[in-house]
């Protein structure tokens, strides 16, 4: 089953020309929890964009992403939206496209973005670029709308990527709550340093 969705990704083809002023992305659709890799008709640029957007939108709202994955398993046809908002979707897609063209302009990725990138085989800086485009919305409603359109696009192509990224991001955040040995040592060293300073002040104050 193939899905054609109009895009306006920044940068030159390999996209199939579409009318007018855009490109069409041709990707395999994966359902029932199976991860579908890029088909031969999918360029590296398209695959990298898909995976980065999957990771970014999954991290934006883990619960909504997992719910969308569930709906895709139960009723695959229900997640394919033929009326995606191209303006909102392209804000996210083009953000990744710009970093693909100018890697030096990439924002720094967070730990969650790095974890989600690893399991979706995306590049962390591409995930960070997509996330920054969503975060650039004027208010929460706008940010939610940007994420929703991008998320629906990913779900129509490969919903398993959403599930993988969401679980990785959530795991990283939760495990980050556990104090590491290094952080405890840092606190001990800081306490010792403060004691040393106090002793020094006391010794200097002696007649």
Protein Blocks (a to p, Z undefined) as FASTA:
>chain_A
ZZddddddecddfbdcddehiacddddddeehiacdddfklcfklmmmmmmmmmmmmmmm
mmlmmmmmmmmmmmmmlmmcfkbcfklmmmmmmmmmmmmmmmmlpccddfklmmmmmmno
pafklmmmmmmmmmmpmblklmmmmmmmmmmmmmmmommlmmmmmmmmmmmmmmmmpccf
klmmmmmmmmmmmmmmmmmmmmmmpZZ
